[in-house]
Amino acid sequence: PLNLARAAGSRNSWAAEFALAIRCEDPTQALANPHTWQRIDLCPSEFPELDRLPLQQVLTDSSPQRPYRERKNEAKSTVHWGQRKLCLAELEFLTQFASEASRLVYAGAAPGDHLAFLCRLFPEIQVDGYDPRPFSASAVPPLAPPNLRVHQVCFTDEVARQIASEADAPILFVSDIRTADWQSDK
């Protein structure tokens, strides 16, 4: 995908816009946020529903749907920091629901670079991470916090049944399983 300083159609670079954003003193201005440039760059007729989307953080059966649309060769002004986005989503989730359970089961948790950070913020939550892939050094002993246990195995129906049979209290569940082929990073 085309991103940031890479050429995209008639655009040679986002460098000038990034320089402008850095100098912008009012963070409420649209050009102060690089994430808005992509919308400014689109023709309004291409994606009119973007302007009508509410900020909805929980999906329900009545949430609006649209078919998946691949965005190859489109200018993208955002930086993809998957682990940062994931950590922020988990932080928001735990902030909202940590009081409802003392255990979090996390399927697809590797590499788990940010898990130690989350565990230190929520020391009352026992986190069990499951993933057949290797975990980062900060997620395994001796560096892992005491409320983090990792299990380098696939999270299967059998594992879920075992956890459920042992549970004597509510459990929070997070899944970041992205592929059925755990040996692939795609």
BABA-125657 format. One line per field, with one value per atom (N, C-alpha, C, O): residue number from 1; x, y, z. Coordinates in Angstrom, 2 decimals, decimal comma. Layout:
<rs>
i <- (NUM; ...)
east <- (X; ...)
north <- (Y; ...)
up <- (Z; ...)
</rs>
This chain:
<rs>
i <- (1; 1; 1; 1; 2; 2; 2; 2; 3; 3; 3; 3; 4; 4; 4; 4; 5; 5; 5; 5; 6; 6; 6; 6; 7; 7; 7; 7; 8; 8; 8; 8; 9; 9; 9; 9; 10; 10; 10; 10; 11; 11; 11; 11; 12; 12; 12; 12; 13; 13; 13; 13; 14; 14; 14; 14; 15; 15; 15; 15; 16; 16; 16; 16; 17; 17; 17; 17; 18; 18; 18; 18; 19; 19; 19; 19; 20; 20; 20; 20; 21; 21; 21; 21; 22; 22; 22; 22; 23; 23; 23; 23; 24; 24; 24; 24; 25; 25; 25; 25; 26; 26; 26; 26; 27; 27; 27; 27; 28; 28; 28; 28; 29; 29; 29; 29; 30; 30; 30; 30; 31; 31; 31; 31; 32; 32; 32; 32; 33; 33; 33; 33; 34; 34; 34; 34; 35; 35; 35; 35; 36; 36; 36; 36; 37; 37; 37; 37; 38; 38; 38; 38; 39; 39; 39; 39; 40; 40; 40; 40; 41; 41; 41; 41; 42; 42; 42; 42; 43; 43; 43; 43; 44; 44; 44; 44; 45; 45; 45; 45; 46; 46; 46; 46; 47; 47; 47; 47; 48; 48; 48; 48; 49; 49; 49; 49; 50; 50; 50; 50; 51; 51; 51; 51; 52; 52; 52; 52; 53; 53; 53; 53; 54; 54; 54; 54; 55; 55; 55; 55; 56; 56; 56; 56; 57; 57; 57; 57; 58; 58; 58; 58; 59; 59; 59; 59; 60; 60; 60; 60; 61; 61; 61; 61; 62; 62; 62; 62; 63; 63; 63; 63; 64; 64; 64; 64; 65; 65; 65; 65; 66; 66; 66; 66; 67; 67; 67; 67; 68; 68; 68; 68; 69; 69; 69; 69; 70; 70; 70; 70; 71; 71; 71; 71; 72; 72; 72; 72; 73; 73; 73; 73; 74; 74; 74; 74; 75; 75; 75; 75; 76; 76; 76; 76; 77; 77; 77; 77; 78; 78; 78; 78; 79; 79; 79; 79; 80; 80; 80; 80; 81; 81; 81; 81; 82; 82; 82; 82; 83; 83; 83; 83; 84; 84; 84; 84; 85; 85; 85; 85; 86; 86; 86; 86; 87; 87; 87; 87; 88; 88; 88; 88; 89; 89; 89; 89; 90; 90; 90; 90; 91; 91; 91; 91; 92; 92; 92; 92; 93; 93; 93; 93; 94; 94; 94; 94; 95; 95; 95; 95; 96; 96; 96; 96; 97; 97; 97; 97; 98; 98; 98; 98; 99; 99; 99; 99; 100; 100; 100; 100; 101; 101; 101; 101; 102; 102; 102; 102; 103; 103; 103; 103; 104; 104; 104; 104; 105; 105; 105; 105; 106; 106; 106; 106; 107; 107; 107; 107; 108; 108; 108; 108; 109; 109; 109; 109; 110; 110; 110; 110; 111; 111; 111; 111; 112; 112; 112; 112; 113; 113; 113; 113; 114; 114; 114; 114; 115; 115; 115; 115; 116; 116; 116; 116; 117; 117; 117; 117; 118; 118; 118; 118; 119; 119; 119; 119; 120; 120; 120; 120; 121; 121; 121; 121; 122; 122; 122; 122; 123; 123; 123; 123; 124; 124; 124; 124; 125; 125; 125; 125; 126; 126; 126; 126; 127; 127; 127; 127; 128; 128; 128; 128; 129; 129; 129; 129; 130; 130; 130; 130; 131; 131; 131; 131; 132; 132; 132; 132; 133; 133; 133; 133; 134; 134; 134; 134; 135; 135; 135; 135; 136; 136; 136; 136; 137; 137; 137; 137; 138; 138; 138; 138; 139; 139; 139; 139; 140; 140; 140; 140; 141; 141; 141; 141; 142; 142; 142; 142; 143; 143; 143; 143; 144; 144; 144; 144; 145; 145; 145; 145; 146; 146; 146; 146; 147; 147; 147; 147; 148; 148; 148; 148; 149; 149; 149; 149; 150; 150; 150; 150; 151; 151; 151; 151; 152; 152; 152; 152; 153; 153; 153; 153; 154; 154; 154; 154; 155; 155; 155; 155; 156; 156; 156; 156; 157; 157; 157; 157; 158; 158; 158; 158; 159; 159; 159; 159; 160; 160; 160; 160; 161; 161; 161; 161; 162; 162; 162; 162; 163; 163; 163; 163; 164; 164; 164; 164; 165; 165; 165; 165; 166; 166; 166; 166; 167; 167; 167; 167; 168; 168; 168; 168; 169; 169; 169; 169; 170; 170; 170; 170; 171; 171; 171; 171; 172; 172; 172; 172; 173; 173; 173; 173; 174; 174; 174; 174; 175; 175; 175; 175; 176; 176; 176; 176; 177; 177; 177; 177; 178; 178; 178; 178; 179; 179; 179; 179; 180; 180; 180; 180; 181; 181; 181; 181; 182; 182; 182; 182; 183; 183; 183; 183; 184; 184; 184; 184; 185; 185; 185; 185; 186; 186; 186; 186)
east <- (0,82; 0,00; 0,86; 1,96; 0,33; 1,04; 0,82; -0,29; 1,85; 1,73; 2,70; 3,84; 2,25; 3,06; 3,88; 3,32; 5,19; 6,06; 6,14; 6,80; 5,49; 5,54; 4,62; 3,60; 4,97; 4,16; 2,81; 2,71; 1,79; 0,46; -0,26; -0,66; -0,42; -1,11; -0,44; 0,74; -1,21; -0,65; 0,15; 0,86; 0,03; 0,75; 2,12; 2,25; 3,15; 4,51; 4,91; 5,73; 4,32; 4,73; 3,76; 3,09; 3,69; 2,94; 3,87; 3,43; 5,13; 6,14; 5,74; 5,91; 5,23; 4,86; 3,73; 3,74; 2,75; 1,64; 2,11; 1,64; 3,03; 3,56; 4,31; 4,20; 5,08; 5,81; 4,82; 5,06; 3,71; 2,68; 2,05; 1,85; 1,74; 1,11; 2,01; 1,53; 3,29; 4,23; 4,22; 4,36; 4,07; 4,08; 2,72; 2,64; 1,67; 0,32; 0,15; 0,36; -0,23; -0,36; -1,73; -1,87; -2,72; -4,07; -4,37; -4,66; -4,32; -4,53; -5,94; -6,18; -6,89; -8,25; -8,42; -9,42; -7,46; -7,52; -7,34; -6,51; -8,10; -8,04; -6,64; -6,21; -5,92; -4,59; -3,57; -2,45; -3,92; -3,00; -2,97; -2,08; -3,93; -4,01; -3,80; -4,65; -2,67; -2,39; -3,47; -3,63; -4,22; -5,24; -6,42; -7,19; -6,57; -7,68; -7,31; -8,20; -6,04; -5,65; -6,18; -6,54; -6,23; -6,74; -8,16; -8,51; -8,99; -10,38; -10,42; -11,23; -9,56; -9,51; -9,11; -9,58; -8,23; -7,71; -8,74; -8,63; -9,74; -10,75; -11,80; -12,13; -12,30; -13,45; -14,66; -14,84; -15,49; -16,65; -17,58; -18,21; -17,66; -18,56; -18,02; -18,78; -16,73; -16,15; -16,60; -16,76; -16,79; -17,03; -17,93; -17,53; -19,14; -19,96; -20,35; -20,57; -20,45; -20,88; -19,85; -20,19; -18,62; -17,61; -18,03; -17,76; -18,69; -19,09; -20,27; -20,56; -20,95; -22,12; -21,86; -22,77; -20,64; -20,37; -20,25; -19,48; -21,01; -20,85; -19,61; -19,16; -19,09; -17,99; -18,60; -19,11; -18,55; -19,16; -18,06; -17,40; -17,86; -16,75; -17,15; -16,28; -18,43; -18,90; -19,79; -20,74; -19,49; -20,31; -21,47; -21,31; -22,64; -23,83; -24,44; -23,97; -25,50; -26,19; -26,78; -26,97; -27,07; -27,66; -26,62; -26,98; -25,34; -24,30; -24,33; -24,59; -24,06; -24,04; -22,95; -21,90; -23,23; -22,27; -22,01; -22,85; -20,87; -20,56; -19,62; -18,89; -19,62; -18,72; -17,26; -16,94; -16,40; -14,97; -14,52; -14,93; -13,67; -13,14; -11,63; -11,13; -10,92; -9,46; -8,98; -9,56; -7,94; -7,48; -6,07; -5,22; -5,83; -4,52; -4,32; -5,24; -3,09; -2,68; -3,46; -3,58; -3,99; -4,64; -3,71; -2,97; -3,75; -2,95; -3,49; -4,69; -2,61; -2,99; -2,10; -0,87; -2,72; -1,95; -1,66; -0,99; -2,15; -1,95; -0,77; -0,44; -0,15; 0,92; 0,29; -0,51; 0,63; 0,07; 0,98; 2,06; 0,55; 1,26; 0,34; -0,32; 0,31; -0,63; -0,53; -1,55; 0,70; 0,86; 0,40; -0,16; 0,63; 0,19; -1,34; -1,94; -1,95; -3,41; -4,01; -5,00; -3,39; -3,85; -3,75; -4,69; -2,64; -2,45; -3,48; -4,03; -3,75; -4,73; -6,13; -6,90; -6,48; -7,79; -7,91; -8,96; -6,85; -6,87; -6,91; -7,58; -6,20; -6,22; -7,63; -8,11; -8,29; -9,67; -10,59; -11,43; -10,43; -11,25; -11,07; -12,05; -9,82; -9,57; -10,02; -10,49; -9,87; -10,34; -11,85; -12,35; -12,56; -14,01; -14,47; -15,46; -13,74; -14,27; -13,43; -13,85; -12,29; -11,42; -12,12; -11,79; -13,05; -13,74; -14,70; -15,20; -14,97; -15,95; -15,36; -16,10; -14,02; -13,38; -11,95; -11,38; -11,39; -10,01; -9,06; -7,87; -9,60; -8,76; -9,09; -10,25; -8,03; -8,16; -7,50; -6,32; -8,24; -7,68; -7,51; -8,45; -6,31; -5,95; -5,49; -4,40; -6,33; -5,99; -5,29; -5,76; -4,18; -3,42; -2,58; -2,48; -1,98; -1,32; 0,12; 0,63; 0,77; 2,18; 2,28; 1,37; 3,35; 4,53; 4,31; 5,09; 3,31; 2,97; 3,94; 4,15; 4,53; 5,48; 4,88; 5,60; 3,60; 2,95; 2,25; 1,70; 2,26; 1,51; 2,04; 1,26; 3,35; 3,92; 3,45; 3,14; 3,40; 2,91; 1,47; 1,15; 0,60; -0,80; -0,93; -1,73; -0,13; -0,20; 0,23; -0,30; 1,16; 1,58; 0,51; 0,38; -0,25; -1,34; -2,53; -3,27; -2,70; -3,83; -3,32; -3,54; -2,62; -2,01; -3,03; -2,67; -4,27; -5,30; -5,86; -6,62; -5,48; -5,95; -4,87; -3,74; -5,23; -4,33; -4,50; -5,61; -3,44; -3,50; -2,88; -1,74; -3,64; -3,14; -3,13; -4,19; -1,95; -1,80; -1,56; -0,73; -2,28; -2,14; -1,74; -2,37; -0,71; -0,28; 0,81; 1,70; 0,77; 1,85; 3,15; 4,22; 3,05; 4,25; 5,04; 4,49; 6,31; 7,13; 6,66; 6,18; 6,82; 6,51; 7,78; 8,89; 7,62; 8,76; 9,36; 8,71; 10,60; 11,31; 10,59; 10,64; 9,92; 9,24; 7,98; 7,43; 7,54; 6,32; 6,59; 5,66; 7,86; 8,21; 9,16; 9,86; 9,17; 10,11; 11,56; 11,88; 12,40; 12,22; 11,69; 11,47; 11,48; 11,08; 9,58; 9,15; 8,78; 7,31; 6,84; 7,40; 5,82; 5,26; 4,57; 4,24; 4,36; 3,80; 2,37; 1,95; 1,64; 0,26; 0,15; -0,94; 1,26; 1,25; 1,79; 2,92; 0,96; 1,39; 1,17; 0,13; 2,17; 2,01; 2,05; 2,75; 1,28; 1,15; 1,42; 0,63; 2,53; 2,90; 2,23; 2,88; 0,91; 0,07; -1,05; -1,35; -1,65; -2,82; -3,99; -4,15; -4,79; -6,00; -7,09; -7,66; -7,38; -8,34; -9,65; -9,76; -10,63; -11,89; -11,62; -12,25; -10,70; -10,35; -9,79; -10,17; -8,90; -8,34; -9,47; -9,53; -10,36; -11,48; -12,37; -12,79; -12,66; -13,50; -12,81; -13,46; -11,50; -10,74; -10,81; -11,05; -10,59; -10,65; -12,04; -12,20; -13,06; -14,45; -14,79; -15,49; -14,29; -14,61; -13,95; -14,45; -12,83; -12,12; -12,58; -12,25; -13,33; -13,69; -14,72; -15,74; -14,43; -15,39; -15,83; -16,51; -15,42; -15,77; -15,75; -15,20; -16,33; -16,29; -14,85; -13,93; -14,69; -13,38; -13,53; -14,49; -12,60; -12,54; -11,82; -10,92; -12,22; -11,61; -11,26; -12,07; -10,03; -9,55; -9,00; -8,30; -9,31; -8,75; -8,10; -8,70; -6,88; -6,17; -5,65; -4,56; -6,43; -6,08; -6,37; -7,51; -5,36; -5,51; -5,51; -5,90; -5,09; -5,01; -5,18; -4,83; -5,71; -5,80; -4,44; -4,23; -3,53; -2,18; -1,24; -0,73; -0,99; -0,19; 1,27; 2,00; 1,71; 3,10; 3,28; 4,40; 2,19; 2,23; 1,95; 1,12; 2,64; 2,37; 1,39; 1,17; 0,81; -0,10; -1,51; -2,43)
north <- (-1,19; 0,00; 1,26; 1,29; 2,27; 3,55; 4,24; 4,23; 4,82; 5,39; 6,53; 6,47; 7,57; 8,70; 9,29; 9,91; 9,12; 9,81; 9,11; 9,61; 7,99; 7,29; 7,96; 8,56; 7,87; 8,49; 7,79; 6,58; 8,55; 8,00; 8,83; 9,96; 8,27; 8,99; 10,31; 10,36; 11,40; 12,73; 13,25; 14,25; 12,60; 13,05; 12,40; 11,18; 13,22; 12,69; 12,36; 11,48; 13,07; 12,87; 13,57; 14,53; 13,09; 13,75; 14,62; 15,20; 14,71; 15,39; 16,83; 17,26; 17,57; 18,97; 19,05; 19,92; 18,14; 18,15; 17,77; 18,35; 16,81; 16,45; 17,62; 17,88; 18,33; 19,50; 20,56; 21,20; 20,75; 21,71; 21,28; 22,11; 20,00; 19,51; 19,72; 20,07; 19,52; 19,72; 21,17; 21,45; 22,10; 23,53; 24,04; 25,13; 23,27; 23,73; 23,86; 22,90; 25,04; 25,30; 24,91; 24,71; 24,80; 24,47; 23,01; 22,73; 22,08; 20,67; 20,33; 19,23; 21,27; 20,99; 21,22; 20,80; 21,86; 22,09; 20,77; 19,94; 20,58; 19,32; 19,00; 17,84; 19,98; 19,70; 19,41; 18,99; 19,61; 19,27; 17,77; 17,27; 17,06; 15,62; 14,88; 14,94; 14,20; 13,48; 12,47; 12,14; 11,97; 10,97; 11,54; 10,78; 12,86; 13,46; 13,72; 13,93; 13,72; 14,09; 13,11; 13,49; 11,86; 10,84; 11,19; 11,05; 11,64; 12,01; 13,26; 13,35; 14,23; 15,46; 15,15; 15,79; 14,15; 13,79; 13,05; 13,04; 12,43; 11,67; 12,60; 13,64; 12,22; 12,93; 12,61; 11,45; 13,60; 13,34; 12,26; 11,54; 12,15; 11,15; 9,73; 8,77; 9,57; 8,23; 7,50; 6,28; 8,21; 7,59; 8,47; 8,83; 8,85; 9,82; 9,35; 10,17; 8,03; 7,54; 7,81; 7,73; 8,12; 8,43; 9,62; 9,65; 10,58; 11,77; 11,52; 12,35; 10,40; 10,11; 9,03; 8,68; 8,51; 7,43; 7,95; 8,87; 7,36; 7,74; 7,03; 6,03; 7,56; 6,89; 5,80; 6,06; 4,59; 3,46; 2,46; 1,97; 2,15; 1,29; -0,14; -1,00; -0,43; -1,78; -2,19; -1,48; -3,33; -3,82; -4,63; -5,45; -4,40; -5,16; -5,71; -5,43; -6,50; -7,04; -5,93; -6,12; -4,78; -3,68; -2,67; -1,65; -2,95; -2,04; -2,01; -3,03; -0,84; -0,77; -1,68; -1,87; -2,22; -3,11; -2,64; -1,98; -3,00; -2,75; -3,85; -4,40; -4,17; -5,22; -4,78; -3,60; -5,75; -5,47; -4,89; -5,36; -3,88; -3,25; -3,16; -2,47; -3,85; -3,81; -2,45; -1,87; -1,93; -0,58; -0,59; 0,18; -1,43; -1,47; -0,19; 0,32; 0,29; 1,44; 2,72; 3,58; 2,84; 4,09; 4,84; 4,23; 6,15; 6,96; 6,78; 6,91; 6,48; 6,34; 7,26; 7,19; 8,11; 9,09; 8,63; 9,34; 7,48; 7,02; 6,06; 5,37; 6,03; 5,09; 3,88; 4,04; 2,70; 1,49; 1,02; 0,47; 1,25; 0,77; -0,23; 0,09; -1,43; -2,44; -2,73; -2,82; -2,87; -3,19; -2,03; -2,25; -0,80; 0,36; 0,42; 0,62; 0,23; 0,25; -0,87; -0,66; -2,03; -3,16; -2,86; -3,13; -2,32; -1,98; -0,96; -1,09; 0,05; 1,06; 0,47; 0,82; -0,43; -1,07; -1,93; -1,95; -2,66; -3,50; -2,65; -3,00; -1,54; -0,62; -0,08; -0,02; 0,30; 0,79; -0,30; -0,06; -1,51; -2,65; -2,93; -3,08; -2,99; -3,29; -2,15; -2,39; -0,93; 0,21; 0,10; 0,43; -0,37; -0,47; -1,72; -1,68; -2,85; -4,11; -4,80; -5,84; -4,26; -4,93; -5,18; -6,14; -4,34; -4,51; -5,69; -6,08; -6,26; -7,34; -8,73; -9,71; -8,85; -10,16; -10,00; -8,91; -11,09; -11,04; -11,81; -11,94; -12,31; -13,07; -12,66; -12,45; -12,57; -12,29; -13,42; -13,71; -14,06; -15,07; -14,40; -13,82; -14,50; -13,79; -14,82; -15,37; -15,07; -16,00; -15,22; -14,16; -15,74; -15,05; -13,93; -12,86; -14,17; -13,12; -12,81; -11,74; -13,70; -13,47; -12,44; -12,35; -11,67; -11,75; -11,13; -11,41; -10,32; -9,81; -8,79; -8,73; -7,99; -6,96; -6,02; -5,53; -5,77; -4,80; -5,45; -4,73; -6,76; -7,42; -7,09; -6,90; -7,01; -6,67; -5,28; -5,05; -4,36; -3,00; -3,04; -2,43; -3,77; -3,86; -4,53; -4,11; -5,56; -6,26; -5,37; -5,48; -4,49; -3,57; -2,50; -2,02; -2,14; -1,19; -1,82; -1,14; -3,13; -3,84; -5,04; -6,19; -4,78; -5,88; -6,83; -7,95; -6,40; -7,27; -8,28; -9,17; -8,15; -9,06; -10,10; -9,74; -11,38; -12,45; -12,62; -12,91; -12,45; -12,55; -13,87; -14,17; -14,64; -15,88; -15,72; -15,67; -15,65; -15,49; -16,83; -17,62; -17,08; -18,33; -18,02; -17,19; -18,69; -18,55; -19,58; -19,75; -20,27; -21,22; -20,53; -21,15; -19,27; -18,54; -18,09; -18,03; -17,78; -17,35; -16,01; -15,14; -15,87; -14,62; -13,80; -14,34; -12,50; -11,60; -11,85; -12,40; -11,43; -11,64; -11,00; -11,52; -9,87; -9,17; -9,90; -9,57; -10,90; -11,62; -12,97; -13,66; -13,34; -14,63; -14,41; -13,41; -15,36; -15,22; -15,16; -15,82; -14,41; -13,75; -12,32; -11,67; -11,82; -10,42; -10,19; -9,07; -11,21; -11,05; -10,68; -11,16; -9,83; -9,52; -10,76; -11,68; -10,80; -11,99; -12,33; -13,48; -11,37; -11,64; -11,98; -11,90; -12,35; -12,74; -14,16; -14,45; -15,02; -16,38; -16,56; -16,19; -17,12; -17,38; -18,88; -19,63; -19,30; -20,71; -20,79; -20,31; -21,40; -21,44; -22,64; -23,60; -22,54; -23,56; -22,86; -21,69; -23,57; -23,03; -22,94; -23,79; -21,90; -21,77; -22,53; -22,03; -23,72; -24,61; -24,67; -24,14; -25,33; -25,56; -26,33; -26,06; -27,27; -28,06; -27,17; -27,32; -26,25; -25,31; -24,45; -24,24; -23,97; -23,14; -23,92; -23,39; -25,18; -26,01; -26,23; -26,19; -26,47; -26,69; -25,45; -25,55; -24,27; -23,01; -22,82; -22,47; -23,05; -22,87; -23,83; -23,45; -25,07; -26,05; -25,71; -26,09; -24,99; -24,61; -23,26; -22,91; -22,51; -21,14; -21,14; -21,82; -20,34; -20,17; -18,71; -18,30; -17,92; -16,49; -16,06; -16,78; -14,91; -14,43; -14,26; -13,97; -14,46; -14,33; -13,36; -13,45; -12,45; -11,57; -12,33; -13,12; -12,08; -12,79; -11,80; -10,96; -11,90; -11,10; -12,06; -13,01; -11,83; -12,66; -11,78; -10,82; -12,12; -11,48; -12,55; -12,43; -13,61; -14,67; -14,13; -13,76; -14,08; -13,46; -14,46; -14,12; -15,66; -16,65; -18,04; -18,29; -18,93; -20,32; -21,00; -22,05; -20,41; -20,96; -20,18; -19,13; -20,70; -19,99; -19,85; -19,06; -20,61; -20,52; -19,39; -19,12; -18,73; -17,62; -16,32; -16,30; -15,25; -13,94; -13,14; -11,96; -13,72; -13,00; -13,06; -12,51)
up <- (0,00; 0,00; 0,00; 0,54; -0,61; -0,64; 0,69; 1,22; 1,23; 2,57; 2,75; 2,29; 3,42; 3,82; 2,69; 1,79; 2,73; 1,78; 0,43; -0,47; 0,27; -1,01; -2,02; -1,65; -3,27; -4,32; -4,44; -4,22; -4,79; -4,97; -6,03; -5,77; -7,19; -8,25; -8,52; -8,84; -8,39; -8,63; -7,44; -7,56; -6,31; -5,11; -5,08; -5,19; -4,94; -4,85; -3,42; -3,19; -2,45; -1,07; -0,13; -0,51; 1,11; 2,16; 3,00; 3,99; 2,63; 3,47; 3,80; 4,94; 2,84; 3,10; 4,12; 4,99; 4,02; 4,96; 6,37; 7,35; 6,46; 7,78; 8,39; 9,59; 7,57; 8,06; 8,55; 9,57; 7,82; 8,22; 9,55; 10,44; 9,68; 10,91; 12,12; 13,20; 11,95; 13,05; 13,51; 14,71; 12,57; 12,90; 13,36; 13,92; 13,14; 13,46; 14,97; 15,71; 15,42; 16,86; 17,41; 18,61; 16,55; 17,01; 16,64; 15,48; 17,60; 17,28; 16,83; 16,35; 16,96; 16,51; 15,02; 14,44; 14,39; 12,95; 12,20; 12,59; 11,14; 10,39; 9,91; 9,98; 9,43; 8,90; 9,99; 9,69; 11,25; 12,33; 12,59; 13,27; 12,05; 12,27; 10,95; 10,07; 10,80; 9,55; 9,18; 8,00; 10,18; 9,88; 9,10; 8,52; 9,07; 8,32; 6,87; 6,04; 6,54; 5,18; 4,15; 3,04; 4,52; 3,61; 3,20; 2,02; 4,14; 3,84; 2,97; 2,05; 3,27; 2,48; 1,05; 0,11; 0,89; -0,42; -1,28; -2,50; -0,65; -1,39; -2,01; -1,44; -3,15; -3,71; -2,83; -2,45; -2,49; -1,64; -2,19; -1,42; -3,51; -4,10; -3,95; -4,10; -3,66; -3,55; -2,30; -2,32; -1,22; 0,07; 0,92; 2,03; 0,46; 1,19; 2,58; 3,48; 2,77; 4,08; 5,18; 6,36; 4,84; 5,86; 6,71; 7,91; 6,10; 6,84; 7,77; 8,63; 7,61; 8,43; 9,48; 10,24; 9,53; 10,47; 11,90; 12,16; 12,83; 14,23; 14,80; 14,26; 15,88; 16,56; 17,43; 18,52; 16,92; 17,60; 17,91; 16,99; 19,18; 19,56; 19,83; 19,99; 19,90; 20,15; 18,98; 18,64; 18,38; 17,28; 17,83; 18,75; 17,26; 17,64; 16,36; 15,26; 16,51; 15,33; 14,47; 13,27; 15,07; 14,32; 13,80; 13,21; 14,02; 13,52; 12,00; 11,36; 11,41; 9,95; 9,39; 10,00; 8,22; 7,57; 6,16; 5,54; 5,66; 4,26; 3,82; 4,64; 2,55; 2,08; 2,19; 2,12; 2,37; 2,43; 1,10; 0,03; 1,17; -0,04; 0,11; 0,99; -0,76; -0,71; -1,19; -2,12; -0,57; -0,88; -1,45; -1,01; -2,41; -3,05; -3,87; -4,48; -3,85; -4,66; -4,37; -5,24; -3,16; -2,76; -1,82; -1,05; -1,89; -0,97; 0,44; 0,68; 1,36; 2,76; 3,58; 3,49; 4,36; 5,13; 6,55; 7,30; 6,92; 8,28; 8,38; 7,41; 9,52; 9,79; 10,47; 11,40; 10,00; 10,61; 11,73; 11,49; 12,94; 14,13; 14,80; 15,79; 14,26; 14,74; 16,22; 16,90; 16,74; 18,16; 19,05; 20,12; 18,60; 19,39; 19,41; 20,46; 18,25; 18,17; 19,03; 19,73; 18,97; 19,76; 21,25; 22,00; 21,67; 23,08; 23,55; 24,64; 22,74; 23,12; 23,22; 24,12; 22,30; 22,35; 23,60; 24,26; 23,93; 25,13; 26,40; 27,37; 26,38; 27,52; 27,74; 28,88; 26,67; 26,77; 27,29; 28,15; 26,75; 27,17; 28,67; 29,40; 29,11; 30,52; 31,44; 32,54; 30,98; 31,77; 32,01; 33,09; 31,00; 31,10; 31,86; 32,58; 31,70; 32,21; 33,29; 33,79; 33,66; 34,65; 35,98; 36,68; 36,34; 37,63; 37,62; 38,68; 36,45; 36,35; 36,44; 36,53; 36,40; 36,44; 36,95; 36,91; 37,42; 37,90; 36,98; 37,28; 35,87; 34,93; 33,51; 33,15; 32,70; 31,27; 30,51; 30,73; 29,62; 28,73; 27,37; 26,83; 26,84; 25,60; 24,56; 24,67; 23,57; 22,49; 21,38; 20,97; 20,89; 19,86; 20,45; 19,86; 21,61; 22,37; 21,95; 22,28; 21,22; 20,85; 19,73; 18,91; 19,68; 20,54; 21,92; 22,84; 22,09; 23,41; 23,96; 25,18; 23,09; 23,54; 24,58; 25,45; 24,50; 25,38; 26,58; 27,42; 26,68; 27,75; 29,14; 30,07; 29,29; 30,60; 31,03; 32,20; 30,08; 30,35; 30,86; 31,88; 30,15; 30,57; 31,94; 32,77; 32,16; 33,45; 34,61; 35,72; 34,34; 35,41; 35,68; 36,80; 34,66; 34,85; 35,57; 36,28; 35,39; 35,98; 36,78; 36,40; 37,90; 38,65; 39,28; 39,67; 39,39; 39,97; 38,96; 39,34; 37,71; 36,66; 36,35; 36,03; 36,44; 36,03; 34,52; 34,06; 33,76; 32,30; 31,86; 32,22; 31,09; 30,50; 28,99; 28,37; 28,41; 26,97; 26,30; 26,75; 25,22; 24,47; 23,04; 22,38; 22,57; 21,18; 20,92; 21,75; 19,78; 19,48; 19,06; 19,07; 18,69; 18,28; 19,51; 20,61; 19,33; 20,48; 21,04; 20,32; 22,35; 23,04; 23,21; 23,23; 23,33; 23,54; 24,92; 25,81; 25,09; 26,35; 27,53; 28,64; 27,30; 28,40; 28,87; 29,92; 28,11; 28,46; 29,12; 29,53; 29,23; 29,83; 31,01; 31,06; 31,95; 33,07; 32,56; 31,57; 33,19; 34,48; 34,36; 35,39; 33,14; 32,98; 33,12; 33,41; 32,92; 32,96; 34,36; 35,35; 34,45; 35,77; 36,35; 35,61; 37,66; 38,30; 37,86; 38,01; 37,33; 36,92; 35,43; 34,86; 34,81; 33,39; 33,24; 33,64; 32,66; 32,32; 30,83; 30,30; 30,16; 28,73; 28,50; 29,19; 27,51; 27,16; 25,66; 24,86; 25,28; 23,87; 23,20; 22,79; 23,10; 22,47; 21,72; 21,98; 20,79; 20,08; 21,07; 21,93; 20,92; 21,72; 20,98; 20,01; 21,44; 20,77; 21,56; 22,66; 20,96; 21,68; 22,97; 23,99; 22,91; 24,10; 25,22; 26,38; 24,86; 25,84; 26,42; 27,63; 25,57; 26,04; 27,00; 28,03; 26,66; 27,55; 28,90; 29,94; 28,87; 30,11; 31,00; 32,21; 30,40; 31,17; 31,75; 32,92; 30,92; 31,38; 32,52; 33,46; 32,44; 33,49; 34,82; 35,88; 34,78; 36,00; 36,56; 37,70; 35,77; 36,16; 37,28; 37,22; 38,30; 39,38; 39,47; 40,41; 38,46; 38,40; 36,94; 36,09; 36,63; 35,24; 34,74; 35,50; 33,44; 32,78; 31,62; 30,85; 31,50; 30,32; 29,21; 29,48; 27,96; 26,83; 25,74; 25,35; 25,24; 24,12; 23,09; 23,44; 21,83; 20,76; 19,71; 19,21; 19,39; 18,29; 17,35; 16,79; 17,19; 16,24; 14,86; 14,56; 14,02; 12,71; 11,56; 10,44; 11,82; 10,75; 11,33; 12,49; 10,52; 10,95; 10,86; 11,46; 10,10; 9,94; 10,85; 10,47; 12,06; 13,05; 12,63; 13,22; 11,63; 11,18; 10,19; 9,74; 9,84; 8,90; 9,64; 10,55; 9,26; 9,87; 9,04; 9,33; 8,04; 7,16; 7,68; 7,07)
</rs>
